[in-house]
Amino acid sequence: MVNEMEIIALVDSDHAHDKVTRRSITGLLILVESTPVYFLSKRQGAIATSTYGTEFCVMKTTVEEIQSVRYMLRYLGVKIDHASLVCGDSHSELYHAG
């Protein structure tokens, strides 16, 4: 069994980035022991009417991807007991995914 590894996610969103469709942009980077293992930058599927809605959408995506990374690491025999840290630029999106 490998020692436990730290998983950190860096997230951000840009509310109503696209001036024509008013769709927001999601940005996500997942690090395992300071090594980037997953990157995502895409336009959100729904039009959010507020910054809070945009941040909520990016957090949903982030938690789903962290769960996938944690599952993959456990499958490879890596010990994962502690929560993963999610860092963003807004107090409304700070969260520990576990």
PDB file as gemmi writes it, atoms N, CA and C in Angstrom:
CRYST1    1.000    1.000    1.000  90.00  90.00  90.00 P 1                      
ATOM      1  N   MET A   1       0.853  -1.183   0.000  1.00  0.00           N  
ATOM      2  CA  MET A   1       0.000   0.000   0.000  1.00  0.00           C  
ATOM      3  C   MET A   1       0.893   1.238   0.000  1.00  0.00           C  
ATOM      4  N   VAL A   2       0.630   2.150  -0.917  1.00  0.00           N  
ATOM      5  CA  VAL A   2       1.379   3.393  -1.038  1.00  0.00           C  
ATOM      6  C   VAL A   2       0.898   4.371   0.031  1.00  0.00           C  
ATOM      7  N   ASN A   3       1.806   5.243   0.532  1.00  0.00           N  
ATOM      8  CA  ASN A   3       1.411   6.261   1.497  1.00  0.00           C  
ATOM      9  C   ASN A   3       0.327   7.154   0.917  1.00  0.00           C  
ATOM     10  N   GLU A   4      -0.453   7.771   1.811  1.00  0.00           N  
ATOM     11  CA  GLU A   4      -1.551   8.622   1.369  1.00  0.00           C  
ATOM     12  C   GLU A   4      -1.044   9.825   0.588  1.00  0.00           C  
ATOM     13  N   MET A   5      -1.761  10.172  -0.463  1.00  0.00           N  
ATOM     14  CA  MET A   5      -1.406  11.311  -1.304  1.00  0.00           C  
ATOM     15  C   MET A   5      -2.408  12.437  -1.114  1.00  0.00           C  
ATOM     16  N   GLU A   6      -1.934  13.669  -1.235  1.00  0.00           N  
ATOM     17  CA  GLU A   6      -2.775  14.848  -1.091  1.00  0.00           C  
ATOM     18  C   GLU A   6      -3.375  15.208  -2.445  1.00  0.00           C  
ATOM     19  N   ILE A   7      -4.695  15.460  -2.455  1.00  0.00           N  
ATOM     20  CA  ILE A   7      -5.396  15.855  -3.676  1.00  0.00           C  
ATOM     21  C   ILE A   7      -5.929  17.271  -3.473  1.00  0.00           C  
ATOM     22  N   ILE A   8      -5.575  18.163  -4.392  1.00  0.00           N  
ATOM     23  CA  ILE A   8      -6.016  19.558  -4.334  1.00  0.00           C  
ATOM     24  C   ILE A   8      -6.652  19.918  -5.672  1.00  0.00           C  
ATOM     25  N   ALA A   9      -7.784  20.604  -5.613  1.00  0.00           N  
ATOM     26  CA  ALA A   9      -8.448  21.076  -6.828  1.00  0.00           C  
ATOM     27  C   ALA A   9      -8.471  22.601  -6.814  1.00  0.00           C  
ATOM     28  N   LEU A  10      -8.082  23.200  -7.916  1.00  0.00           N  
ATOM     29  CA  LEU A  10      -8.140  24.652  -8.093  1.00  0.00           C  
ATOM     30  C   LEU A  10      -9.250  24.935  -9.097  1.00  0.00           C  
ATOM     31  N   VAL A  11     -10.226  25.756  -8.700  1.00  0.00           N  
ATOM     32  CA  VAL A  11     -11.391  25.992  -9.554  1.00  0.00           C  
ATOM     33  C   VAL A  11     -11.666  27.480  -9.716  1.00  0.00           C  
ATOM     34  N   ASP A  12     -12.287  27.806 -10.841  1.00  0.00           N  
ATOM     35  CA  ASP A  12     -12.731  29.181 -11.081  1.00  0.00           C  
ATOM     36  C   ASP A  12     -13.805  29.150 -12.158  1.00  0.00           C  
ATOM     37  N   SER A  13     -14.607  30.174 -12.178  1.00  0.00           N  
ATOM     38  CA  SER A  13     -15.610  30.308 -13.230  1.00  0.00           C  
ATOM     39  C   SER A  13     -15.711  31.772 -13.616  1.00  0.00           C  
ATOM     40  N   ASP A  14     -16.138  31.996 -14.840  1.00  0.00           N  
ATOM     41  CA  ASP A  14     -16.302  33.344 -15.369  1.00  0.00           C  
ATOM     42  C   ASP A  14     -17.763  33.496 -15.766  1.00  0.00           C  
ATOM     43  N   HIS A  15     -18.526  34.195 -14.934  1.00  0.00           N  
ATOM     44  CA  HIS A  15     -19.968  34.348 -15.144  1.00  0.00           C  
ATOM     45  C   HIS A  15     -20.247  35.134 -16.427  1.00  0.00           C  
ATOM     46  N   ALA A  16     -21.114  34.582 -17.279  1.00  0.00           N  
ATOM     47  CA  ALA A  16     -21.569  35.218 -18.526  1.00  0.00           C  
ATOM     48  C   ALA A  16     -20.397  35.644 -19.412  1.00  0.00           C  
ATOM     49  N   HIS A  17     -19.403  34.772 -19.529  1.00  0.00           N  
ATOM     50  CA  HIS A  17     -18.199  35.056 -20.320  1.00  0.00           C  
ATOM     51  C   HIS A  17     -18.525  35.306 -21.793  1.00  0.00           C  
ATOM     52  N   ASP A  18     -19.351  34.448 -22.374  1.00  0.00           N  
ATOM     53  CA  ASP A  18     -19.710  34.576 -23.783  1.00  0.00           C  
ATOM     54  C   ASP A  18     -20.749  35.690 -23.929  1.00  0.00           C  
ATOM     55  N   LYS A  19     -20.413  36.750 -24.637  1.00  0.00           N  
ATOM     56  CA  LYS A  19     -21.292  37.921 -24.759  1.00  0.00           C  
ATOM     57  C   LYS A  19     -22.541  37.649 -25.588  1.00  0.00           C  
ATOM     58  N   VAL A  20     -22.505  36.640 -26.451  1.00  0.00           N  
ATOM     59  CA  VAL A  20     -23.654  36.342 -27.298  1.00  0.00           C  
ATOM     60  C   VAL A  20     -24.643  35.427 -26.562  1.00  0.00           C  
ATOM     61  N   THR A  21     -24.149  34.287 -26.048  1.00  0.00           N  
ATOM     62  CA  THR A  21     -25.030  33.305 -25.399  1.00  0.00           C  
ATOM     63  C   THR A  21     -25.155  33.522 -23.897  1.00  0.00           C  
ATOM     64  N   ARG A  22     -24.285  34.338 -23.300  1.00  0.00           N  
ATOM     65  CA  ARG A  22     -24.257  34.612 -21.859  1.00  0.00           C  
ATOM     66  C   ARG A  22     -23.895  33.384 -21.027  1.00  0.00           C  
ATOM     67  N   ARG A  23     -23.299  32.391 -21.646  1.00  0.00           N  
ATOM     68  CA  ARG A  23     -22.880  31.196 -20.909  1.00  0.00           C  
ATOM     69  C   ARG A  23     -21.573  31.468 -20.180  1.00  0.00           C  
ATOM     70  N   SER A  24     -21.412  30.790 -19.067  1.00  0.00           N  
ATOM     71  CA  SER A  24     -20.221  30.953 -18.232  1.00  0.00           C  
ATOM     72  C   SER A  24     -19.160  29.929 -18.599  1.00  0.00           C  
ATOM     73  N   ILE A  25     -17.938  30.202 -18.199  1.00  0.00           N  
ATOM     74  CA  ILE A  25     -16.802  29.309 -18.441  1.00  0.00           C  
ATOM     75  C   ILE A  25     -16.381  28.679 -17.118  1.00  0.00           C  
ATOM     76  N   THR A  26     -16.101  27.372 -17.140  1.00  0.00           N  
ATOM     77  CA  THR A  26     -15.624  26.638 -15.978  1.00  0.00           C  
ATOM     78  C   THR A  26     -14.159  26.294 -16.179  1.00  0.00           C  
ATOM     79  N   GLY A  27     -13.349  26.508 -15.139  1.00  0.00           N  
ATOM     80  CA  GLY A  27     -11.942  26.117 -15.162  1.00  0.00           C  
ATOM     81  C   GLY A  27     -11.638  25.254 -13.955  1.00  0.00           C  
ATOM     82  N   LEU A  28     -10.924  24.146 -14.167  1.00  0.00           N  
ATOM     83  CA  LEU A  28     -10.657  23.186 -13.097  1.00  0.00           C  
ATOM     84  C   LEU A  28      -9.287  22.549 -13.306  1.00  0.00           C  
ATOM     85  N   LEU A  29      -8.503  22.478 -12.241  1.00  0.00           N  
ATOM     86  CA  LEU A  29      -7.205  21.805 -12.269  1.00  0.00           C  
ATOM     87  C   LEU A  29      -7.101  20.954 -11.017  1.00  0.00           C  
ATOM     88  N   ILE A  30      -6.859  19.644 -11.176  1.00  0.00           N  
ATOM     89  CA  ILE A  30      -6.704  18.742 -10.034  1.00  0.00           C  
ATOM     90  C   ILE A  30      -5.248  18.318  -9.955  1.00  0.00           C  
ATOM     91  N   LEU A  31      -4.678  18.480  -8.747  1.00  0.00           N  
ATOM     92  CA  LEU A  31      -3.288  18.131  -8.482  1.00  0.00           C  
ATOM     93  C   LEU A  31      -3.230  16.967  -7.494  1.00  0.00           C  
ATOM     94  N   VAL A  32      -2.367  16.002  -7.761  1.00  0.00           N  
ATOM     95  CA  VAL A  32      -2.079  14.932  -6.819  1.00  0.00           C  
ATOM     96  C   VAL A  32      -0.613  15.070  -6.463  1.00  0.00           C  
ATOM     97  N   GLU A  33      -0.344  15.409  -5.198  1.00  0.00           N  
ATOM     98  CA  GLU A  33       1.032  15.648  -4.744  1.00  0.00           C  
ATOM     99  C   GLU A  33       1.747  16.664  -5.647  1.00  0.00           C  
ATOM    100  N   SER A  34       1.104  17.773  -5.944  1.00  0.00           N  
ATOM    101  CA  SER A  34       1.641  18.879  -6.744  1.00  0.00           C  
ATOM    102  C   SER A  34       1.835  18.542  -8.221  1.00  0.00           C  
ATOM    103  N   THR A  35       1.317  17.401  -8.668  1.00  0.00           N  
ATOM    104  CA  THR A  35       1.405  17.016 -10.069  1.00  0.00           C  
ATOM    105  C   THR A  35       0.029  17.148 -10.714  1.00  0.00           C  
ATOM    106  N   PRO A  36      -0.096  17.945 -11.781  1.00  0.00           N  
ATOM    107  CA  PRO A  36      -1.397  18.066 -12.446  1.00  0.00           C  
ATOM    108  C   PRO A  36      -1.804  16.729 -13.075  1.00  0.00           C  
ATOM    109  N   VAL A  37      -3.015  16.261 -12.739  1.00  0.00           N  
ATOM    110  CA  VAL A  37      -3.505  15.003 -13.297  1.00  0.00           C  
ATOM    111  C   VAL A  37      -4.792  15.184 -14.091  1.00  0.00           C  
ATOM    112  N   TYR A  38      -5.450  16.335 -13.923  1.00  0.00           N  
ATOM    113  CA  TYR A  38      -6.700  16.569 -14.642  1.00  0.00           C  
ATOM    114  C   TYR A  38      -6.882  18.060 -14.846  1.00  0.00           C  
ATOM    115  N   PHE A  39      -7.274  18.434 -16.080  1.00  0.00           N  
ATOM    116  CA  PHE A  39      -7.525  19.834 -16.403  1.00  0.00           C  
ATOM    117  C   PHE A  39      -8.813  19.915 -17.206  1.00  0.00           C  
ATOM    118  N   LEU A  40      -9.630  20.925 -16.905  1.00  0.00           N  
ATOM    119  CA  LEU A  40     -10.875  21.114 -17.632  1.00  0.00           C  
ATOM    120  C   LEU A  40     -11.124  22.601 -17.812  1.00  0.00           C  
ATOM    121  N   SER A  41     -11.455  22.987 -19.019  1.00  0.00           N  
ATOM    122  CA  SER A  41     -11.880  24.348 -19.312  1.00  0.00           C  
ATOM    123  C   SER A  41     -12.969  24.234 -20.360  1.00  0.00           C  
ATOM    124  N   LYS A  42     -14.204  24.565 -19.956  1.00  0.00           N  
ATOM    125  CA  LYS A  42     -15.301  24.412 -20.907  1.00  0.00           C  
ATOM    126  C   LYS A  42     -16.420  25.400 -20.605  1.00  0.00           C  
ATOM    127  N   ARG A  43     -17.249  25.589 -21.597  1.00  0.00           N  
ATOM    128  CA  ARG A  43     -18.419  26.447 -21.444  1.00  0.00           C  
ATOM    129  C   ARG A  43     -19.501  25.639 -20.731  1.00  0.00           C  
ATOM    130  N   GLN A  44     -20.132  26.248 -19.737  1.00  0.00           N  
ATOM    131  CA  GLN A  44     -21.186  25.563 -18.999  1.00  0.00           C  
ATOM    132  C   GLN A  44     -22.407  25.359 -19.885  1.00  0.00           C  
ATOM    133  N   GLY A  45     -23.117  24.244 -19.664  1.00  0.00           N  
ATOM    134  CA  GLY A  45     -24.257  23.890 -20.495  1.00  0.00           C  
ATOM    135  C   GLY A  45     -25.489  24.742 -20.257  1.00  0.00           C  
ATOM    136  N   ALA A  46     -25.641  25.259 -19.049  1.00  0.00           N  
ATOM    137  CA  ALA A  46     -26.824  26.063 -18.723  1.00  0.00           C  
ATOM    138  C   ALA A  46     -26.419  27.522 -18.545  1.00  0.00           C  
ATOM    139  N   ILE A  47     -27.365  28.394 -18.758  1.00  0.00           N  
ATOM    140  CA  ILE A  47     -27.112  29.818 -18.565  1.00  0.00           C  
ATOM    141  C   ILE A  47     -27.441  30.160 -17.113  1.00  0.00           C  
ATOM    142  N   ALA A  48     -26.444  30.571 -16.356  1.00  0.00           N  
ATOM    143  CA  ALA A  48     -26.643  30.927 -14.950  1.00  0.00           C  
ATOM    144  C   ALA A  48     -27.066  32.392 -14.861  1.00  0.00           C  
ATOM    145  N   THR A  49     -28.026  32.662 -13.997  1.00  0.00           N  
ATOM    146  CA  THR A  49     -28.525  34.027 -13.852  1.00  0.00           C  
ATOM    147  C   THR A  49     -27.746  34.827 -12.813  1.00  0.00           C  
ATOM    148  N   SER A  50     -26.813  34.169 -12.115  1.00  0.00           N  
ATOM    149  CA  SER A  50     -26.033  34.867 -11.089  1.00  0.00           C  
ATOM    150  C   SER A  50     -24.655  34.244 -10.964  1.00  0.00           C  
ATOM    151  N   THR A  51     -23.756  34.968 -10.327  1.00  0.00           N  
ATOM    152  CA  THR A  51     -22.417  34.444 -10.065  1.00  0.00           C  
ATOM    153  C   THR A  51     -22.505  33.230  -9.153  1.00  0.00           C  
ATOM    154  N   TYR A  52     -23.413  33.265  -8.174  1.00  0.00           N  
ATOM    155  CA  TYR A  52     -23.586  32.138  -7.262  1.00  0.00           C  
ATOM    156  C   TYR A  52     -23.955  30.870  -8.037  1.00  0.00           C  
ATOM    157  N   GLY A  53     -24.861  30.981  -8.987  1.00  0.00           N  
ATOM    158  CA  GLY A  53     -25.248  29.829  -9.797  1.00  0.00           C  
ATOM    159  C   GLY A  53     -24.083  29.276 -10.594  1.00  0.00           C  
ATOM    160  N   THR A  54     -23.263  30.160 -11.118  1.00  0.00           N  
ATOM    161  CA  THR A  54     -22.077  29.748 -11.867  1.00  0.00           C  
ATOM    162  C   THR A  54     -21.101  29.008 -10.967  1.00  0.00           C  
ATOM    163  N   GLU A  55     -20.850  29.556  -9.771  1.00  0.00           N  
ATOM    164  CA  GLU A  55     -19.935  28.918  -8.822  1.00  0.00           C  
ATOM    165  C   GLU A  55     -20.476  27.564  -8.371  1.00  0.00           C  
ATOM    166  N   PHE A  56     -21.786  27.456  -8.203  1.00  0.00           N  
ATOM    167  CA  PHE A  56     -22.396  26.193  -7.812  1.00  0.00           C  
ATOM    168  C   PHE A  56     -22.172  25.134  -8.889  1.00  0.00           C  
ATOM    169  N   CYS A  57     -22.338  25.499 -10.152  1.00  0.00           N  
ATOM    170  CA  CYS A  57     -22.119  24.565 -11.264  1.00  0.00           C  
ATOM    171  C   CYS A  57     -20.673  24.080 -11.317  1.00  0.00           C  
ATOM    172  N   VAL A  58     -19.727  24.991 -11.110  1.00  0.00           N  
ATOM    173  CA  VAL A  58     -18.318  24.599 -11.154  1.00  0.00           C  
ATOM    174  C   VAL A  58     -17.975  23.697  -9.973  1.00  0.00           C  
ATOM    175  N   MET A  59     -18.589  23.912  -8.819  1.00  0.00           N  
ATOM    176  CA  MET A  59     -18.317  23.047  -7.672  1.00  0.00           C  
ATOM    177  C   MET A  59     -18.890  21.651  -7.889  1.00  0.00           C  
ATOM    178  N   LYS A  60     -20.046  21.562  -8.507  1.00  0.00           N  
ATOM    179  CA  LYS A  60     -20.634  20.253  -8.806  1.00  0.00           C  
ATOM    180  C   LYS A  60     -19.703  19.458  -9.711  1.00  0.00           C  
ATOM    181  N   THR A  61     -19.217  20.084 -10.754  1.00  0.00           N  
ATOM    182  CA  THR A  61     -18.285  19.436 -11.678  1.00  0.00           C  
ATOM    183  C   THR A  61     -17.007  19.034 -10.959  1.00  0.00           C  
ATOM    184  N   THR A  62     -16.500  19.917 -10.101  1.00  0.00           N  
ATOM    185  CA  THR A  62     -15.256  19.647  -9.373  1.00  0.00           C  
ATOM    186  C   THR A  62     -15.392  18.442  -8.460  1.00  0.00           C  
ATOM    187  N   VAL A  63     -16.461  18.370  -7.698  1.00  0.00           N  
ATOM    188  CA  VAL A  63     -16.654  17.246  -6.774  1.00  0.00           C  
ATOM    189  C   VAL A  63     -16.772  15.937  -7.547  1.00  0.00           C  
ATOM    190  N   GLU A  64     -17.463  15.943  -8.667  1.00  0.00           N  
ATOM    191  CA  GLU A  64     -17.577  14.730  -9.482  1.00  0.00           C  
ATOM    192  C   GLU A  64     -16.215  14.270  -9.990  1.00  0.00           C  
ATOM    193  N   GLU A  65     -15.378  15.200 -10.439  1.00  0.00           N  
ATOM    194  CA  GLU A  65     -14.053  14.835 -10.959  1.00  0.00           C  
ATOM    195  C   GLU A  65     -13.119  14.388  -9.840  1.00  0.00           C  
ATOM    196  N   ILE A  66     -13.206  15.021  -8.670  1.00  0.00           N  
ATOM    197  CA  ILE A  66     -12.381  14.592  -7.531  1.00  0.00           C  
ATOM    198  C   ILE A  66     -12.760  13.171  -7.124  1.00  0.00           C  
ATOM    199  N   GLN A  67     -14.048  12.873  -7.113  1.00  0.00           N  
ATOM    200  CA  GLN A  67     -14.479  11.519  -6.782  1.00  0.00           C  
ATOM    201  C   GLN A  67     -13.900  10.500  -7.759  1.00  0.00           C  
ATOM    202  N   SER A  68     -13.838  10.855  -9.030  1.00  0.00           N  
ATOM    203  CA  SER A  68     -13.255   9.959 -10.040  1.00  0.00           C  
ATOM    204  C   SER A  68     -11.768   9.740  -9.793  1.00  0.00           C  
ATOM    205  N   VAL A  69     -11.043  10.824  -9.485  1.00  0.00           N  
ATOM    206  CA  VAL A  69      -9.599  10.711  -9.221  1.00  0.00           C  
ATOM    207  C   VAL A  69      -9.359   9.881  -7.958  1.00  0.00           C  
ATOM    208  N   ARG A  70     -10.134  10.129  -6.900  1.00  0.00           N  
ATOM    209  CA  ARG A  70      -9.980   9.368  -5.656  1.00  0.00           C  
ATOM    210  C   ARG A  70     -10.250   7.881  -5.898  1.00  0.00           C  
ATOM    211  N   TYR A  71     -11.285   7.562  -6.684  1.00  0.00           N  
ATOM    212  CA  TYR A  71     -11.604   6.175  -6.996  1.00  0.00           C  
ATOM    213  C   TYR A  71     -10.456   5.520  -7.763  1.00  0.00           C  
ATOM    214  N   MET A  72      -9.918   6.237  -8.764  1.00  0.00           N  
ATOM    215  CA  MET A  72      -8.814   5.695  -9.551  1.00  0.00           C  
ATOM    216  C   MET A  72      -7.597   5.410  -8.665  1.00  0.00           C  
ATOM    217  N   LEU A  73      -7.261   6.352  -7.772  1.00  0.00           N  
ATOM    218  CA  LEU A  73      -6.107   6.164  -6.897  1.00  0.00           C  
ATOM    219  C   LEU A  73      -6.314   4.989  -5.938  1.00  0.00           C  
ATOM    220  N   ARG A  74      -7.520   4.867  -5.388  1.00  0.00           N  
ATOM    221  CA  ARG A  74      -7.807   3.723  -4.506  1.00  0.00           C  
ATOM    222  C   ARG A  74      -7.681   2.409  -5.280  1.00  0.00           C  
ATOM    223  N   TYR A  75      -8.155   2.399  -6.513  1.00  0.00           N  
ATOM    224  CA  TYR A  75      -8.068   1.207  -7.359  1.00  0.00           C  
ATOM    225  C   TYR A  75      -6.609   0.816  -7.592  1.00  0.00           C  
ATOM    226  N   LEU A  76      -5.717   1.836  -7.657  1.00  0.00           N  
ATOM    227  CA  LEU A  76      -4.290   1.580  -7.867  1.00  0.00           C  
ATOM    228  C   LEU A  76      -3.553   1.273  -6.571  1.00  0.00           C  
ATOM    229  N   GLY A  77      -4.275   1.246  -5.441  1.00  0.00           N  
ATOM    230  CA  GLY A  77      -3.664   0.871  -4.175  1.00  0.00           C  
ATOM    231  C   GLY A  77      -3.158   2.031  -3.339  1.00  0.00           C  
ATOM    232  N   VAL A  78      -3.541   3.255  -3.681  1.00  0.00           N  
ATOM    233  CA  VAL A  78      -3.112   4.433  -2.928  1.00  0.00           C  
ATOM    234  C   VAL A  78      -4.095   4.657  -1.782  1.00  0.00           C  
ATOM    235  N   LYS A  79      -3.564   4.891  -0.602  1.00  0.00           N  
ATOM    236  CA  LYS A  79      -4.395   5.137   0.578  1.00  0.00           C  
ATOM    237  C   LYS A  79      -4.990   6.544   0.493  1.00  0.00           C  
ATOM    238  N   ILE A  80      -6.322   6.637   0.541  1.00  0.00           N  
ATOM    239  CA  ILE A  80      -7.026   7.918   0.516  1.00  0.00           C  
ATOM    240  C   ILE A  80      -8.005   7.926   1.685  1.00  0.00           C  
ATOM    241  N   ASP A  81      -7.643   8.602   2.781  1.00  0.00           N  
ATOM    242  CA  ASP A  81      -8.500   8.677   3.961  1.00  0.00           C  
ATOM    243  C   ASP A  81      -9.001  10.090   4.218  1.00  0.00           C  
ATOM    244  N   HIS A  82      -8.177  11.094   3.939  1.00  0.00           N  
ATOM    245  CA  HIS A  82      -8.530  12.469   4.253  1.00  0.00           C  
ATOM    246  C   HIS A  82      -9.305  13.128   3.110  1.00  0.00           C  
ATOM    247  N   ALA A  83     -10.007  14.193   3.455  1.00  0.00           N  
ATOM    248  CA  ALA A  83     -10.761  14.946   2.460  1.00  0.00           C  
ATOM    249  C   ALA A  83      -9.815  15.644   1.487  1.00  0.00           C  
ATOM    250  N   SER A  84     -10.280  15.876   0.288  1.00  0.00           N  
ATOM    251  CA  SER A  84      -9.516  16.617  -0.710  1.00  0.00           C  
ATOM    252  C   SER A  84      -9.832  18.103  -0.565  1.00  0.00           C  
ATOM    253  N   LEU A  85      -8.840  18.933  -0.785  1.00  0.00           N  
ATOM    254  CA  LEU A  85      -9.001  20.379  -0.640  1.00  0.00           C  
ATOM    255  C   LEU A  85      -9.393  20.995  -1.975  1.00  0.00           C  
ATOM    256  N   VAL A  86     -10.424  21.844  -1.950  1.00  0.00           N  
ATOM    257  CA  VAL A  86     -10.863  22.575  -3.130  1.00  0.00           C  
ATOM    258  C   VAL A  86     -10.613  24.053  -2.882  1.00  0.00           C  
ATOM    259  N   CYS A  87      -9.844  24.687  -3.767  1.00  0.00           N  
ATOM    260  CA  CYS A  87      -9.507  26.102  -3.610  1.00  0.00           C  
ATOM    261  C   CYS A  87     -10.103  26.901  -4.756  1.00  0.00           C  
ATOM    262  N   GLY A  88     -10.766  27.993  -4.404  1.00  0.00           N  
ATOM    263  CA  GLY A  88     -11.362  28.864  -5.401  1.00  0.00           C  
ATOM    264  C   GLY A  88     -11.161  30.312  -5.024  1.00  0.00           C  
ATOM    265  N   ASP A  89     -11.738  31.207  -5.798  1.00  0.00           N  
ATOM    266  CA  ASP A  89     -11.560  32.638  -5.552  1.00  0.00           C  
ATOM    267  C   ASP A  89     -12.764  33.268  -4.862  1.00  0.00           C  
ATOM    268  N   SER A  90     -13.681  32.445  -4.388  1.00  0.00           N  
ATOM    269  CA  SER A  90     -14.897  32.967  -3.770  1.00  0.00           C  
ATOM    270  C   SER A  90     -15.167  32.204  -2.477  1.00  0.00           C  
ATOM    271  N   HIS A  91     -15.613  32.906  -1.434  1.00  0.00           N  
ATOM    272  CA  HIS A  91     -15.926  32.237  -0.172  1.00  0.00           C  
ATOM    273  C   HIS A  91     -17.105  31.283  -0.334  1.00  0.00           C  
ATOM    274  N   SER A  92     -17.951  31.521  -1.311  1.00  0.00           N  
ATOM    275  CA  SER A  92     -19.124  30.661  -1.491  1.00  0.00           C  
ATOM    276  C   SER A  92     -18.769  29.298  -2.041  1.00  0.00           C  
ATOM    277  N   GLU A  93     -17.567  29.120  -2.592  1.00  0.00           N  
ATOM    278  CA  GLU A  93     -17.242  27.837  -3.209  1.00  0.00           C  
ATOM    279  C   GLU A  93     -16.220  27.022  -2.447  1.00  0.00           C  
ATOM    280  N   LEU A  94     -15.737  27.489  -1.287  1.00  0.00           N  
ATOM    281  CA  LEU A  94     -14.763  26.715  -0.536  1.00  0.00           C  
ATOM    282  C   LEU A  94     -15.433  25.494   0.074  1.00  0.00           C  
ATOM    283  N   TYR A  95     -14.789  24.347  -0.091  1.00  0.00           N  
ATOM    284  CA  TYR A  95     -15.425  23.097   0.264  1.00  0.00           C  
ATOM    285  C   TYR A  95     -14.345  22.024   0.412  1.00  0.00           C  
ATOM    286  N   HIS A  96     -14.554  21.080   1.294  1.00  0.00           N  
ATOM    287  CA  HIS A  96     -13.682  19.915   1.409  1.00  0.00           C  
ATOM    288  C   HIS A  96     -14.432  18.716   0.867  1.00  0.00           C  
ATOM    289  N   ALA A  97     -13.972  18.184  -0.241  1.00  0.00           N  
ATOM    290  CA  ALA A  97     -14.622  17.017  -0.841  1.00  0.00           C  
ATOM    291  C   ALA A  97     -14.059  15.763  -0.223  1.00  0.00           C  
ATOM    292  N   GLY A  98     -14.922  14.856   0.153  1.00  0.00           N  
ATOM    293  CA  GLY A  98     -14.457  13.657   0.816  1.00  0.00           C  
ATOM    294  C   GLY A  98     -15.024  12.416   0.330  1.00  0.00           C  
TER     295      GLY A  98                                                      
END                                                                             
